[in-house]
Amino acid sequence: MKSTRTTQDTAANGENDLTADVATVERRLAQHIREGQFQRSLSLVAGFSSAIAGLEVSYEHYRGSYSNPVMYTPVILSGALFVAGVTGAINRRAARTVLPAISAITLVDCLIGFGFHIRGIQRKPGGWRLPVTNIVMGPPLFAPLLFGTSAYLGLVASFLRRDGTEGSSHHRHRHPLTRFLPEKLRHHEVTVLQEAREGRFQKHMAIATAASAFFSGVEALYSHYKNNFKYKAQWSPIIIAAALIAASLAALRSRWTAKKLLPVVSLLAIADGSVGFAYHARGVVRRPGGMKHALYNVMYGPPIFAPLLFAACGFLGALTAMLRTENK
């Protein structure tokens, strides 16, 4: 009896310690937001995720021989957003000027790119009368929108309060993009920090996580479909993406889902993306010529950086789970 009781007490203490550790992380992240340091972190996330997306789109468009000059724009803007994100994490002025400008331009470019990809599918033989075949074999339909999530994060980061910026100063130095808003909407620029403090900012991140998981999951679906799902592991990002979408959307209303289920699914996405990156790298090495023709095999082999974009979706989900929940 004593042995059983001791085991139960040990398990209970371990669970309490884990709960305490999670609570500590949540408190530190909340403090991170209140002190304005979260803007630095989110700027870096936007910058590095755009760099990965830029590498992916560069060789996808290389396969298309850059037949249209507009195909260069996401490559250029991904580099610009990377620089803006890193610079915005270091310099307050850059975070309030350069980062939102580059993010807004990139968002517009992603929407234009989405339109071009739709047109590319429409122009294939059969057009939208053969949707499955042409979506699978045509330009990656949702790739521009997946890149757009990085720009969205950069735009959100530019609105957040910076460490050392007092409330009065924040009111004096208006966000540069507010000049394009109607007068009645300009007051929203000063509510983002309040949303972060009250927990509503978690909803922004949850929606961004769900959107990026959807785009990445669909990309994985037709990419692996081309390979006829040769390996059973190729189903994993699709299944986990669906679970991550469901958990992110459920987190909008359920605190339990946000704190218990979402982090688990997010960690699965991170792990799956990391393993997928290793599989894709192995696929590149196993192509004829291997690393002797590294550039060619990266260009025409499995999309080596796509799993990292999926892992980034999981990272967003984990970050969302750690944010404070509204009215809690």
Secondary structure, DSSP 8 states (H G I E B T S, - for coil): -HHHHHHHHHHHHHHHHHHHHHHHHHHHHHHHHHTTTHHHHHHHHHHHHHHHHHHHHHHHHHHTTT-SGGGGHHHHHHHHHHHHHHHHHH-HHHHHTHHHHHHHHHHHHHHHHHHHHHHHHHTSTTGGGSHHHHHHHSS-TTHHHHHHHHHHHHHHHHHS--TT--HHHHHHS--GGGGGS-GGGGGGGGSHHHHHHHTTHHHHHHHHHHHHHHHHHHHHHHHHHHTTT-SGGGGHHHHHHHHHHHHHHHTTT-HHIIIIIHHHHHHHHHHHHHHHHHHHHHHHHTSTTGGGGHHHHHHHSS-TTHHHHHHHHHHHHHHHHHS--TT-
